[in-house]
């Protein structure tokens, strides 16, 4: 074989091989590809776990984000899952580094190393049990997402009873046995007694509220009855009883000399001088000593006035000057007759 023949033969062989490679079946090509590039087996979930800075992937046959997190390099003691989002090719799991939350309860302050969680869960993690009425600040359902402080207030209540007086009422009744202006207690009033129920509320042992929750009357009060006189008062005279509306205590002097009074009446015994602003002219009177027995002037009428007769002063008319001098100046009681 010469050189040309050899070259031609080599060319034909090369062409044959090239054609055979182009004719490789797809099945064979798939085998070659599988050998060259790794693929995910059917049924396996891919979990992309990230804290925003570091990211890693965990492949698992089971759909369990928590299990994938446990297999990652993020320590469950220092990180917590914040969210799990399902994607087309698996799940994106976002984790966040834990932080300290302080809790003040029962006079002590505790530190809880935690991830994002509600206040109630953080307290549960710290072994703190809340009573039915206990309060927290922030509230128990608040989501904590950063270091903070939680206050727990223990709320307790206590029920107590005590008694207190019930004021009695006063009833006024008319009495014909008593003179007008006079009164008397016919029945003495007595306070009643009631028992009240109080509920005290305490925050950490300190009283913050007191509410009355009930009352019960233990003893009914007794009404005081006061009788008011309706009987017209009278003064006894030699000629019988005279009714009057009021009594004045005045200073009495005496005068005489006749003439005509300021009211136009003739001056005579029984017609006296008064201050009209105190005793109007024409008023019928009955006049005695202050004690009612030492002397009695008797019935009279306010008929005259005088320059010196002002206020609670009266001037009694007598027939003679000697009688006037004998009378002088005395305290008198003047009954204003009806």
C-alpha positions as CSV (number, residue, x, y, z in Angstrom):
1,X,0.0,0.0,0.0
2,X,1.4,3.3,-1.0
3,X,1.2,6.6,0.9
4,X,-1.9,7.8,-0.9
5,X,-3.7,4.6,-0.3
6,X,-2.9,4.7,3.4
7,X,-4.1,8.3,3.7
8,X,-7.3,7.6,2.0
9,X,-8.0,4.5,4.2
10,X,-7.3,6.6,7.3
11,X,-9.8,9.3,6.1
12,X,-12.5,6.8,5.5
13,X,-12.0,5.2,9.0
14,X,-12.1,8.6,10.7
15,X,-15.3,9.5,8.9
16,X,-16.9,6.3,10.0
17,X,-16.0,6.8,13.6
18,X,-17.3,10.4,13.6
19,X,-20.6,9.3,12.1
20,X,-21.0,6.6,14.7
21,X,-20.5,9.1,17.5
22,X,-23.2,11.3,16.0
23,X,-25.5,8.3,15.9
24,X,-25.2,7.5,19.6
25,X,-28.7,6.7,20.9
26,X,-30.3,9.1,23.4
27,X,-30.5,6.4,26.0
28,X,-26.7,6.1,25.9
29,X,-26.3,9.8,26.0
30,X,-28.5,10.0,29.1
31,X,-26.2,7.4,30.8
32,X,-23.1,9.5,30.0
33,X,-24.9,12.6,31.4
34,X,-25.9,10.8,34.6
35,X,-22.3,9.9,35.1
36,X,-21.1,13.4,34.5
37,X,-23.7,15.6,36.5
38,X,-25.3,14.7,39.9
39,X,-29.1,14.7,40.1
40,X,-31.6,14.8,43.0
41,X,-33.4,11.5,43.5
42,X,-37.1,11.5,43.2
43,X,-39.0,12.3,46.6
44,X,-36.1,14.1,48.2
45,X,-36.7,17.6,49.6
46,X,-34.1,20.3,49.6
47,X,-34.1,22.7,52.6
48,X,-32.2,26.0,52.1
49,X,-31.3,27.2,55.5
50,X,-30.1,30.8,56.0
51,X,-29.7,33.5,58.6
52,X,-29.3,36.1,56.0
53,X,-25.5,35.8,56.0
54,X,-24.7,32.1,55.9
55,X,-26.7,29.7,53.7
56,X,-26.6,26.0,53.4
57,X,-28.7,23.2,51.8
58,X,-29.9,20.0,53.5
59,X,-31.5,17.3,51.3
60,X,-33.9,14.9,53.0
61,X,-36.5,12.3,52.0
62,X,-38.8,13.4,54.8
63,X,-40.7,16.7,54.8
64,X,-39.5,18.1,58.1
65,X,-38.0,21.6,58.4
66,X,-37.1,21.1,62.0
67,X,-35.2,17.9,61.3
68,X,-33.3,19.6,58.5
69,X,-32.5,22.5,60.9
70,X,-31.2,20.0,63.4
71,X,-28.9,18.5,60.7
72,X,-27.5,21.9,59.7
73,X,-24.5,23.7,61.2
74,X,-26.8,26.2,62.9
75,X,-26.8,25.2,66.6
76,X,-30.4,24.8,67.9
77,X,-29.1,26.3,71.1
78,X,-28.2,29.5,69.5
79,X,-30.6,29.7,66.6
80,X,-34.3,29.3,66.1
81,X,-36.5,28.9,63.0
82,X,-38.2,32.2,62.1
83,X,-40.1,31.1,58.9
84,X,-40.5,28.2,56.5
85,X,-41.4,29.1,52.9
86,X,-42.3,26.4,50.3
87,X,-40.7,26.9,46.9
88,X,-40.7,25.0,43.6
89,X,-37.5,23.2,44.3
90,X,-37.8,22.8,48.1
91,X,-38.1,24.9,51.2
92,X,-36.5,28.1,52.4
93,X,-35.9,28.0,56.1
94,X,-35.0,31.3,57.7
95,X,-33.3,31.1,61.1
96,X,-32.3,33.8,63.6
97,X,-29.8,33.9,66.3
98,X,-31.3,33.7,69.8
99,X,-31.1,36.6,72.2
100,X,-31.7,37.4,75.9
101,X,-35.0,38.5,77.3
102,X,-35.2,39.5,81.0
103,X,-38.2,38.7,83.1
104,X,-39.1,40.3,86.4
105,X,-41.5,38.1,88.5
106,X,-42.1,37.6,92.2
107,X,-39.4,40.1,93.1
108,X,-36.7,38.5,91.0
109,X,-35.3,39.1,87.5
110,X,-34.6,36.1,85.3
111,X,-32.8,35.9,81.9
112,X,-34.3,33.7,79.2
113,X,-32.2,32.9,76.1
114,X,-34.8,32.6,73.3
115,X,-35.7,33.0,69.7
116,X,-38.7,35.0,68.4
117,X,-41.8,33.8,70.4
118,X,-44.9,35.1,72.1
119,X,-44.6,36.4,75.7
120,X,-46.6,33.4,77.0
121,X,-44.2,30.9,75.4
122,X,-41.2,32.7,76.7
123,X,-42.6,32.6,80.2
124,X,-43.4,28.9,79.8
125,X,-39.9,28.2,78.7
126,X,-38.6,30.0,81.9
127,X,-40.9,27.8,84.0
128,X,-43.1,30.7,85.0
129,X,-46.8,29.9,85.4
130,X,-49.4,32.6,85.1
131,X,-52.4,32.8,87.3
132,X,-55.8,33.4,85.8
133,X,-55.7,37.1,86.7
134,X,-52.0,37.8,86.5
135,X,-50.8,40.6,84.1
136,X,-47.8,40.9,81.9
137,X,-46.2,43.8,80.2
138,X,-46.1,43.4,77.2
139,X,-49.3,41.4,77.0
140,X,-49.1,37.6,77.0
141,X,-49.9,37.3,73.2
142,X,-47.3,39.9,72.1
143,X,-44.7,38.5,69.7
144,X,-41.2,39.2,70.9
145,X,-38.6,39.7,68.1
146,X,-35.7,41.4,69.8
147,X,-34.1,41.6,73.3
148,X,-36.6,43.2,75.7
149,X,-37.9,43.1,79.3
150,X,-41.1,41.4,80.5
151,X,-42.8,42.4,83.7
152,X,-45.1,39.9,85.4
153,X,-47.6,41.2,87.9
154,X,-49.2,38.8,90.3
155,X,-52.9,39.7,90.8
156,X,-54.7,38.4,93.8
157,X,-58.1,39.3,95.3
158,X,-59.6,39.1,98.8
159,X,-63.2,39.4,99.9
160,X,-63.9,41.1,103.2
161,X,-67.1,42.1,105.0
162,X,-67.8,45.1,107.3
163,X,-70.7,46.8,108.8
164,X,-71.9,50.4,108.5
165,X,-74.7,52.5,109.9
166,X,-77.9,53.2,108.0
167,X,-79.1,56.7,108.7
168,X,-82.7,56.9,110.0
169,X,-85.2,59.2,108.4
170,X,-87.3,61.8,110.2
171,X,-91.1,62.1,109.8
172,X,-92.9,65.3,110.9
173,X,-96.5,64.9,112.1
174,X,-99.0,67.6,113.2
175,X,-100.2,67.5,116.8
176,X,-103.2,69.4,118.1
177,X,-101.9,68.8,121.6
178,X,-99.0,71.1,121.1
179,X,-99.1,74.8,120.6
180,X,-98.0,76.3,117.3
181,X,-94.2,76.7,117.3
182,X,-93.6,73.8,119.7
183,X,-92.5,70.3,118.8
184,X,-91.6,67.1,120.5
185,X,-90.0,63.8,119.6
186,X,-92.7,61.1,119.7
187,X,-90.4,58.3,118.6
188,X,-86.7,58.4,118.7
189,X,-84.8,57.5,115.6
190,X,-82.4,54.6,115.6
191,X,-79.7,53.9,113.0
192,X,-79.9,50.6,111.2
193,X,-77.0,48.3,110.3
194,X,-76.0,46.9,107.0
195,X,-73.3,44.4,106.1
196,X,-71.3,45.2,103.0
197,X,-69.1,42.9,101.0
198,X,-65.9,44.3,99.6
199,X,-63.5,42.8,97.1
200,X,-59.9,44.0,97.4
201,X,-57.5,43.6,94.5
202,X,-53.7,43.4,95.0
203,X,-50.9,43.8,92.5
204,X,-47.8,42.0,93.9
205,X,-49.2,42.3,97.4
206,X,-50.1,46.0,97.1
207,X,-53.8,47.1,97.3
208,X,-54.8,48.8,94.0
209,X,-58.6,48.7,94.1
210,X,-61.6,48.0,96.4
211,X,-65.0,47.4,94.9
212,X,-68.3,46.8,96.8
213,X,-69.8,43.6,95.5
214,X,-72.9,43.2,97.8
215,X,-74.9,44.6,100.7
216,X,-77.3,43.0,103.2
217,X,-79.4,44.8,105.8
218,X,-78.8,43.3,109.2
219,X,-81.0,45.7,111.2
220,X,-83.6,48.1,109.8
221,X,-83.4,51.7,110.9
222,X,-86.2,53.2,113.1
223,X,-87.8,56.3,111.8
224,X,-87.8,59.3,114.1
225,X,-91.2,60.9,114.5
226,X,-91.4,64.6,115.4
227,X,-94.8,66.1,116.3
228,X,-95.3,69.7,115.3
229,X,-97.9,71.8,117.3
230,X,-101.0,73.0,115.5
231,X,-102.8,74.3,118.6
232,X,-103.2,78.0,118.8
233,X,-101.3,79.2,122.0
234,X,-103.3,81.0,124.6
235,X,-102.5,83.2,127.6
236,X,-104.7,82.9,130.7
237,X,-106.4,86.2,131.8
238,X,-108.9,87.1,134.4
239,X,-111.4,87.3,131.6
240,X,-110.5,84.0,130.0
241,X,-107.9,82.6,127.7
242,X,-106.7,84.8,124.8
243,X,-105.0,83.2,121.7
244,X,-101.8,84.8,120.4
245,X,-99.4,84.4,117.5
246,X,-96.1,85.4,119.1
247,X,-94.6,86.9,122.3
248,X,-92.1,89.7,122.6
249,X,-89.9,90.6,125.5
250,X,-89.6,94.4,125.6
251,X,-88.6,97.3,127.8
252,X,-91.6,99.2,129.1
253,X,-91.9,102.8,130.4
254,X,-95.0,104.9,131.3
255,X,-96.6,108.1,130.2
256,X,-99.8,110.1,130.9
257,X,-101.4,113.5,130.0
258,X,-104.3,112.7,127.8
259,X,-104.7,114.0,124.3
260,X,-105.0,112.2,121.0
261,X,-102.7,109.3,120.0
262,X,-100.9,109.0,116.7
263,X,-103.6,106.7,115.4
264,X,-106.3,109.3,116.2
265,X,-107.6,107.5,119.2
266,X,-108.0,109.2,122.5
267,X,-105.2,108.6,124.9
268,X,-106.3,106.4,127.8
269,X,-105.3,103.3,129.7
270,X,-104.9,100.3,127.3
271,X,-103.7,102.5,124.4
272,X,-99.9,102.3,124.3
273,X,-97.1,103.7,122.3
274,X,-95.0,101.4,120.1
275,X,-92.4,101.3,117.3
276,X,-94.7,100.6,114.3
277,X,-91.8,98.8,112.6
278,X,-91.9,96.2,115.4
279,X,-95.6,96.3,116.4
280,X,-97.9,97.8,113.7
281,X,-100.4,100.4,114.9
282,X,-103.8,98.8,115.6
283,X,-102.3,95.5,116.9
284,X,-104.2,94.0,119.8
285,X,-101.9,93.1,122.7
286,X,-101.8,91.6,126.2
287,X,-99.1,92.9,128.5
288,X,-97.6,91.4,131.7
289,X,-94.4,91.4,133.6
290,X,-91.6,89.3,132.2
291,X,-92.4,86.6,134.7
292,X,-96.1,86.9,134.0
293,X,-97.1,87.3,137.6
294,X,-95.4,90.3,139.2
295,X,-97.7,92.8,137.5
296,X,-100.3,92.7,134.7
297,X,-101.1,95.7,132.5
298,X,-103.7,93.6,130.7
299,X,-105.2,94.0,127.2
300,X,-104.1,96.9,125.1
301,X,-103.9,98.2,121.6
302,X,-100.9,99.7,119.7
303,X,-102.3,103.2,119.2
304,X,-99.5,105.7,119.7
305,X,-95.8,106.4,118.8
306,X,-93.0,108.3,120.5
307,X,-89.7,109.8,119.6
308,X,-87.9,107.6,122.2
309,X,-89.9,104.5,121.5
310,X,-87.7,102.6,119.1
311,X,-87.2,98.9,118.6
312,X,-88.4,96.6,121.4
313,X,-89.7,99.4,123.6
314,X,-93.3,100.3,124.6
315,X,-94.8,103.2,126.5
316,X,-97.8,102.3,128.7
317,X,-100.5,104.9,129.3
318,X,-101.5,105.5,132.9
319,X,-104.1,108.0,134.2
320,X,-101.8,109.8,136.6
321,X,-98.2,111.0,136.7
322,X,-97.7,109.3,140.1
323,X,-98.6,106.0,138.6
324,X,-96.1,106.6,135.8
325,X,-93.4,107.4,138.4
326,X,-94.3,104.3,140.4
327,X,-94.0,102.1,137.3
328,X,-90.7,103.5,136.1
329,X,-88.9,101.3,133.6
330,X,-89.6,97.6,133.6
331,X,-89.1,94.4,131.5
332,X,-92.4,93.3,130.0
333,X,-93.8,90.5,128.0
334,X,-96.1,91.5,125.1
335,X,-98.5,88.9,123.6
336,X,-99.5,89.7,120.0
337,X,-103.1,88.6,120.0
338,X,-105.0,87.1,117.1
